[in-house]
Amino acid sequence: MGVQAAPYSLRLEPETMAKLRVTAKKNGRSVNKEIEIIVQQYLENYEQEKGPIEVKIP
């Protein structure tokens, strides 16, 4: 697990956040971990369709 240098404030619609709280609880995770997993899954699907995303990590 990486450590983020500066926290990122994520603004979501109240209904979206409420739904995330429900899914996180059902999956036994924090909302933060639920969002992290959703983003990872999205990126994996994106790369399967469009190829690797090249990044440079400082």
Biopython code that builds the backbone (N, CA, C, O; Angstrom):
import numpy as np
from Bio.PDB.StructureBuilder import StructureBuilder

atoms = [
    (1, "MET", "N", (0.847, -1.172, 0.000)),
    (1, "MET", "CA", (0.000, 0.000, 0.000)),
    (1, "MET", "C", (0.885, 1.225, 0.000)),
    (1, "MET", "O", (1.816, 1.327, 0.799)),
    (2, "GLY", "N", (0.594, 2.166, -0.905)),
    (2, "GLY", "CA", (1.373, 3.393, -1.002)),
    (2, "GLY", "C", (0.886, 4.451, -0.033)),
    (2, "GLY", "O", (-0.258, 4.439, 0.422)),
    (3, "VAL", "N", (1.784, 5.356, 0.262)),
    (3, "VAL", "CA", (1.435, 6.476, 1.129)),
    (3, "VAL", "C", (1.351, 7.713, 0.258)),
    (3, "VAL", "O", (2.295, 8.044, -0.460)),
    (4, "GLN", "N", (0.237, 8.385, 0.323)),
    (4, "GLN", "CA", (0.026, 9.580, -0.477)),
    (4, "GLN", "C", (0.686, 10.765, 0.224)),
    (4, "GLN", "O", (0.486, 10.968, 1.422)),
    (5, "ALA", "N", (1.473, 11.549, -0.518)),
    (5, "ALA", "CA", (2.189, 12.682, 0.065)),
    (5, "ALA", "C", (1.235, 13.716, 0.642)),
    (5, "ALA", "O", (1.435, 14.192, 1.759)),
    (6, "ALA", "N", (0.207, 14.062, -0.107)),
    (6, "ALA", "CA", (-0.774, 15.041, 0.365)),
    (6, "ALA", "C", (-2.171, 14.436, 0.198)),
    (6, "ALA", "O", (-2.498, 13.940, -0.880)),
    (7, "PRO", "N", (-2.989, 14.471, 1.237)),
    (7, "PRO", "CA", (-4.340, 13.918, 1.119)),
    (7, "PRO", "C", (-5.120, 14.610, 0.000)),
    (7, "PRO", "O", (-4.940, 15.800, -0.260)),
    (8, "TYR", "N", (-5.976, 13.848, -0.645)),
    (8, "TYR", "CA", (-6.796, 14.360, -1.732)),
    (8, "TYR", "C", (-8.238, 14.425, -1.253)),
    (8, "TYR", "O", (-8.811, 13.416, -0.840)),
    (9, "SER", "N", (-8.810, 15.596, -1.310)),
    (9, "SER", "CA", (-10.198, 15.774, -0.901)),
    (9, "SER", "C", (-11.109, 15.410, -2.067)),
    (9, "SER", "O", (-11.082, 16.057, -3.114)),
    (10, "LEU", "N", (-11.906, 14.381, -1.879)),
    (10, "LEU", "CA", (-12.798, 13.906, -2.926)),
    (10, "LEU", "C", (-14.214, 14.386, -2.637)),
    (10, "LEU", "O", (-14.766, 14.108, -1.572)),
    (11, "ARG", "N", (-14.795, 15.104, -3.581)),
    (11, "ARG", "CA", (-16.157, 15.602, -3.417)),
    (11, "ARG", "C", (-17.104, 14.718, -4.218)),
    (11, "ARG", "O", (-16.941, 14.551, -5.427)),
    (12, "LEU", "N", (-18.089, 14.157, -3.535)),
    (12, "LEU", "CA", (-19.068, 13.287, -4.171)),
    (12, "LEU", "C", (-20.476, 13.761, -3.833)),
    (12, "LEU", "O", (-20.704, 14.416, -2.816)),
    (13, "GLU", "N", (-21.401, 13.419, -4.697)),
    (13, "GLU", "CA", (-22.806, 13.686, -4.410)),
    (13, "GLU", "C", (-23.202, 12.903, -3.155)),
    (13, "GLU", "O", (-22.701, 11.800, -2.939)),
    (14, "PRO", "N", (-24.086, 13.451, -2.334)),
    (14, "PRO", "CA", (-24.491, 12.758, -1.106)),
    (14, "PRO", "C", (-25.029, 11.339, -1.357)),
    (14, "PRO", "O", (-24.740, 10.425, -0.585)),
    (15, "GLU", "N", (-25.804, 11.154, -2.425)),
    (15, "GLU", "CA", (-26.339, 9.823, -2.713)),
    (15, "GLU", "C", (-25.218, 8.846, -3.062)),
    (15, "GLU", "O", (-25.253, 7.686, -2.650)),
    (16, "THR", "N", (-24.227, 9.312, -3.819)),
    (16, "THR", "CA", (-23.096, 8.456, -4.176)),
    (16, "THR", "C", (-22.329, 8.043, -2.930)),
    (16, "THR", "O", (-21.964, 6.876, -2.786)),
    (17, "MET", "N", (-22.080, 8.988, -2.025)),
    (17, "MET", "CA", (-21.362, 8.667, -0.789)),
    (17, "MET", "C", (-22.164, 7.696, 0.067)),
    (17, "MET", "O", (-21.599, 6.778, 0.662)),
    (18, "ALA", "N", (-23.464, 7.890, 0.130)),
    (18, "ALA", "CA", (-24.311, 6.991, 0.915)),
    (18, "ALA", "C", (-24.233, 5.571, 0.352)),
    (18, "ALA", "O", (-24.153, 4.606, 1.112)),
    (19, "LYS", "N", (-24.255, 5.442, -0.961)),
    (19, "LYS", "CA", (-24.157, 4.128, -1.593)),
    (19, "LYS", "C", (-22.792, 3.500, -1.334)),
    (19, "LYS", "O", (-22.695, 2.296, -1.098)),
    (20, "LEU", "N", (-21.742, 4.311, -1.378)),
    (20, "LEU", "CA", (-20.402, 3.793, -1.076)),
    (20, "LEU", "C", (-20.316, 3.286, 0.356)),
    (20, "LEU", "O", (-19.689, 2.261, 0.621)),
    (21, "ARG", "N", (-20.945, 4.003, 1.272)),
    (21, "ARG", "CA", (-20.949, 3.549, 2.674)),
    (21, "ARG", "C", (-21.622, 2.182, 2.806)),
    (21, "ARG", "O", (-21.160, 1.322, 3.555)),
    (22, "VAL", "N", (-22.712, 1.996, 2.072)),
    (22, "VAL", "CA", (-23.429, 0.716, 2.113)),
    (22, "VAL", "C", (-22.550, -0.398, 1.546)),
    (22, "VAL", "O", (-22.398, -1.447, 2.172)),
    (23, "THR", "N", (-21.970, -0.173, 0.361)),
    (23, "THR", "CA", (-21.160, -1.237, -0.247)),
    (23, "THR", "C", (-19.905, -1.517, 0.575)),
    (23, "THR", "O", (-19.490, -2.670, 0.700)),
    (24, "ALA", "N", (-19.304, -0.482, 1.131)),
    (24, "ALA", "CA", (-18.116, -0.681, 1.967)),
    (24, "ALA", "C", (-18.460, -1.536, 3.185)),
    (24, "ALA", "O", (-17.726, -2.462, 3.531)),
    (25, "LYS", "N", (-19.569, -1.221, 3.823)),
    (25, "LYS", "CA", (-19.977, -1.985, 5.005)),
    (25, "LYS", "C", (-20.251, -3.441, 4.640)),
    (25, "LYS", "O", (-19.829, -4.353, 5.351)),
    (26, "LYS", "N", (-20.965, -3.658, 3.522)),
    (26, "LYS", "CA", (-21.262, -5.025, 3.089)),
    (26, "LYS", "C", (-19.994, -5.807, 2.771)),
    (26, "LYS", "O", (-19.951, -7.025, 2.947)),
    (27, "ASN", "N", (-18.953, -5.103, 2.300)),
    (27, "ASN", "CA", (-17.684, -5.752, 1.954)),
    (27, "ASN", "C", (-16.683, -5.757, 3.105)),
    (27, "ASN", "O", (-15.562, -6.242, 2.951)),
    (28, "GLY", "N", (-17.086, -5.217, 4.263)),
    (28, "GLY", "CA", (-16.196, -5.218, 5.436)),
    (28, "GLY", "C", (-14.999, -4.311, 5.262)),
    (28, "GLY", "O", (-13.913, -4.612, 5.757)),
    (29, "ARG", "N", (-15.189, -3.184, 4.553)),
    (29, "ARG", "CA", (-14.082, -2.265, 4.293)),
    (29, "ARG", "C", (-14.456, -0.850, 4.710)),
    (29, "ARG", "O", (-15.626, -0.532, 4.923)),
    (30, "SER", "N", (-13.435, -0.012, 4.821)),
    (30, "SER", "CA", (-13.674, 1.412, 5.018)),
    (30, "SER", "C", (-14.109, 2.003, 3.677)),
    (30, "SER", "O", (-13.900, 1.398, 2.626)),
    (31, "VAL", "N", (-14.712, 3.179, 3.724)),
    (31, "VAL", "CA", (-15.092, 3.850, 2.480)),
    (31, "VAL", "C", (-13.849, 4.134, 1.658)),
    (31, "VAL", "O", (-13.869, 3.975, 0.437)),
    (32, "ASN", "N", (-12.770, 4.551, 2.300)),
    (32, "ASN", "CA", (-11.528, 4.835, 1.577)),
    (32, "ASN", "C", (-11.027, 3.598, 0.835)),
    (32, "ASN", "O", (-10.652, 3.686, -0.334)),
    (33, "LYS", "N", (-11.021, 2.453, 1.505)),
    (33, "LYS", "CA", (-10.553, 1.214, 0.870)),
    (33, "LYS", "C", (-11.497, 0.800, -0.254)),
    (33, "LYS", "O", (-11.052, 0.302, -1.289)),
    (34, "GLU", "N", (-12.803, 1.004, -0.054)),
    (34, "GLU", "CA", (-13.780, 0.676, -1.097)),
    (34, "GLU", "C", (-13.503, 1.504, -2.353)),
    (34, "GLU", "O", (-13.507, 0.972, -3.463)),
    (35, "ILE", "N", (-13.264, 2.796, -2.177)),
    (35, "ILE", "CA", (-12.956, 3.672, -3.317)),
    (35, "ILE", "C", (-11.656, 3.231, -3.984)),
    (35, "ILE", "O", (-11.567, 3.191, -5.211)),
    (36, "GLU", "N", (-10.649, 2.902, -3.177)),
    (36, "GLU", "CA", (-9.366, 2.463, -3.731)),
    (36, "GLU", "C", (-9.543, 1.221, -4.601)),
    (36, "GLU", "O", (-8.981, 1.148, -5.694)),
    (37, "ILE", "N", (-10.307, 0.258, -4.134)),
    (37, "ILE", "CA", (-10.521, -0.976, -4.889)),
    (37, "ILE", "C", (-11.302, -0.701, -6.167)),
    (37, "ILE", "O", (-10.989, -1.260, -7.219)),
    (38, "ILE", "N", (-12.316, 0.156, -6.086)),
    (38, "ILE", "CA", (-13.096, 0.507, -7.275)),
    (38, "ILE", "C", (-12.200, 1.164, -8.327)),
    (38, "ILE", "O", (-12.304, 0.845, -9.512)),
    (39, "VAL", "N", (-11.326, 2.072, -7.906)),
    (39, "VAL", "CA", (-10.425, 2.750, -8.835)),
    (39, "VAL", "C", (-9.441, 1.747, -9.443)),
    (39, "VAL", "O", (-9.174, 1.796, -10.644)),
    (40, "GLN", "N", (-8.904, 0.843, -8.628)),
    (40, "GLN", "CA", (-7.981, -0.165, -9.147)),
    (40, "GLN", "C", (-8.661, -1.039, -10.202)),
    (40, "GLN", "O", (-8.072, -1.339, -11.241)),
    (41, "GLN", "N", (-9.911, -1.446, -9.926)),
    (41, "GLN", "CA", (-10.650, -2.263, -10.886)),
    (41, "GLN", "C", (-10.888, -1.492, -12.186)),
    (41, "GLN", "O", (-10.759, -2.048, -13.277)),
    (42, "TYR", "N", (-11.232, -0.225, -12.063)),
    (42, "TYR", "CA", (-11.449, 0.606, -13.249)),
    (42, "TYR", "C", (-10.168, 0.675, -14.083)),
    (42, "TYR", "O", (-10.205, 0.497, -15.301)),
    (43, "LEU", "N", (-9.038, 0.933, -13.423)),
    (43, "LEU", "CA", (-7.774, 1.053, -14.143)),
    (43, "LEU", "C", (-7.376, -0.262, -14.809)),
    (43, "LEU", "O", (-6.865, -0.254, -15.929)),
    (44, "GLU", "N", (-7.602, -1.380, -14.141)),
    (44, "GLU", "CA", (-7.307, -2.683, -14.735)),
    (44, "GLU", "C", (-8.151, -2.897, -15.992)),
    (44, "GLU", "O", (-7.639, -3.344, -17.019)),
    (45, "ASN", "N", (-9.441, -2.577, -15.910)),
    (45, "ASN", "CA", (-10.322, -2.719, -17.075)),
    (45, "ASN", "C", (-9.890, -1.782, -18.202)),
    (45, "ASN", "O", (-9.871, -2.173, -19.369)),
    (46, "TYR", "N", (-9.548, -0.561, -17.851)),
    (46, "TYR", "CA", (-9.101, 0.425, -18.841)),
    (46, "TYR", "C", (-7.872, -0.096, -19.580)),
    (46, "TYR", "O", (-7.809, -0.048, -20.808)),
    (47, "GLU", "N", (-6.894, -0.595, -18.818)),
    (47, "GLU", "CA", (-5.658, -1.083, -19.440)),
    (47, "GLU", "C", (-5.891, -2.334, -20.280)),
    (47, "GLU", "O", (-5.203, -2.541, -21.279)),
    (48, "GLN", "N", (-6.845, -3.165, -19.892)),
    (48, "GLN", "CA", (-7.165, -4.342, -20.704)),
    (48, "GLN", "C", (-7.721, -3.920, -22.060)),
    (48, "GLN", "O", (-7.436, -4.546, -23.081)),
    (49, "GLU", "N", (-8.513, -2.858, -22.060)),
    (49, "GLU", "CA", (-9.128, -2.389, -23.299)),
    (49, "GLU", "C", (-8.185, -1.537, -24.145)),
    (49, "GLU", "O", (-8.186, -1.641, -25.371)),
    (50, "LYS", "N", (-7.382, -0.697, -23.495)),
    (50, "LYS", "CA", (-6.619, 0.314, -24.230)),
    (50, "LYS", "C", (-5.108, 0.202, -24.094)),
    (50, "LYS", "O", (-4.371, 0.996, -24.678)),
    (51, "GLY", "N", (-4.649, -0.764, -23.339)),
    (51, "GLY", "CA", (-3.216, -0.941, -23.169)),
    (51, "GLY", "C", (-2.704, -0.278, -21.910)),
    (51, "GLY", "O", (-3.418, 0.489, -21.265)),
    (52, "PRO", "N", (-1.465, -0.576, -21.563)),
    (52, "PRO", "CA", (-0.882, -0.073, -20.323)),
    (52, "PRO", "C", (-0.839, 1.459, -20.264)),
    (52, "PRO", "O", (-0.661, 2.141, -21.273)),
    (53, "ILE", "N", (-1.005, 1.952, -19.075)),
    (53, "ILE", "CA", (-0.860, 3.396, -18.805)),
    (53, "ILE", "C", (0.557, 3.585, -18.285)),
    (53, "ILE", "O", (0.914, 3.060, -17.230)),
    (54, "GLU", "N", (1.353, 4.326, -19.019)),
    (54, "GLU", "CA", (2.740, 4.571, -18.609)),
    (54, "GLU", "C", (2.791, 5.749, -17.645)),
    (54, "GLU", "O", (2.286, 6.828, -17.953)),
    (55, "VAL", "N", (3.396, 5.545, -16.488)),
    (55, "VAL", "CA", (3.541, 6.611, -15.505)),
    (55, "VAL", "C", (4.956, 6.587, -14.935)),
    (55, "VAL", "O", (5.624, 5.553, -14.932)),
    (56, "LYS", "N", (5.395, 7.738, -14.459)),
    (56, "LYS", "CA", (6.666, 7.841, -13.749)),
    (56, "LYS", "C", (6.347, 8.216, -12.315)),
    (56, "LYS", "O", (5.728, 9.247, -12.055)),
    (57, "ILE", "N", (6.776, 7.373, -11.386)),
    (57, "ILE", "CA", (6.527, 7.623, -9.970)),
    (57, "ILE", "C", (7.806, 8.188, -9.355)),
    (57, "ILE", "O", (8.864, 7.560, -9.398)),
    (58, "PRO", "N", (7.687, 9.377, -8.786)),
    (58, "PRO", "CA", (8.900, 9.999, -8.217)),
    (58, "PRO", "C", (9.480, 9.221, -7.060)),
    (58, "PRO", "O", (10.493, 9.625, -6.491)),
]
sb = StructureBuilder()
sb.init_structure("model")
sb.init_model(0)
sb.init_chain("A")
sb.init_seg("    ")
for serial, (resi, resn, name, xyz) in enumerate(atoms, 1):
    if name == "N":
        sb.init_residue(resn, " ", resi, " ")
    sb.init_atom(name, np.array(xyz, "f"), 0.0, 1.0, " ", f" {name:<3s}", serial, name[0])
structure = sb.get_structure()
